[in-house]
């Protein structure tokens, strides 16, 4: 780990005002809520596609293998599911 960021913060350095001034002010709670949504969105899209591609029949014995099988076999939803799986 570098000691440079704490040293810069200790002497009053930080994000330059040219960059920070352009960004809009936002409520911290909205920022946290947005981060939760962004973190979970890939998983939710993958789950929705999994349910759609399997026509509502899920294999709960080995769901990861079932998802891999759908990603390999389904031409419509497989590539999108693979991207969502990589993003999550």
N, C-alpha and C positions, 0 to 999 in steps of 0.2 A: 504494500500500500504506500501511496505517496503522502508525504507530509505537506506538499504544496497547497492543495485546496484549503486545509484548515488555516495555514499561514496567510493565504490570500484573504480569507474571511476575517481573520483576526485583525488585519491592518485596514479593513474597511473596503476591500475589493469585492467584486462580485460580478454580476451581469452588467455589462455596460449600459448606460442609459439610452444609447442609440438603439439597442435591441429591445430593452425592457420597456421603453417608452412607446413603442409601436404596438405592443401586445395589449389587448383590452383587459380591464380589471374584471375578475371573476370571483364569485363567492367560493370559498374553499369547499363547502359542502357539495356544491354543484360539480366541482372538479373531482372530488372523491367519487361521487355517483357516476360521473362520466367514465372514470377509470375502471370502475367495477363493470360497467356495461361493455367497455372495449375489451376488457380481459376475458369476459365470458361469452362474447358474441360469436367467436369462431366455434366454440363448443356447441352453442345452441343451434347454429346453422347446420353443423354436422349432424346433430341429433335429429333435426327436422328432416334433413335429406336422407338420413338412415331410415327413419320411419316411412318416408315417402317411397324410397327405392325398394324396401322390403315389403311394401304394401301392408304395413302395420304388424307384421309377424316378426318379432325379435327373438333371437336365440340368446337366452339368458344364461345358458351353460358356459358359453365362451363368446362374449360379445365382441371382443377385439378381433378374433378370427372371423367372425361373421361380418364385421365392418370391413376387414381386409378383403374378404371374398366379394363383397359388394363393390368395393373400390376397384377391384380387378375386373369384375364381370360386367358391371353396369356402364354402358357407354354414355348415358346422359348425366347421371349423378356421380359416377365414380371419380372423374377428374376434379370436380368441385369438392367432393368429400376428402380427396387426398390433399388438396390445398388447405382446407380447413384443419385437417389433422396435422399438417406441418406447421400451421400457424398457432395451434394450441399446444 
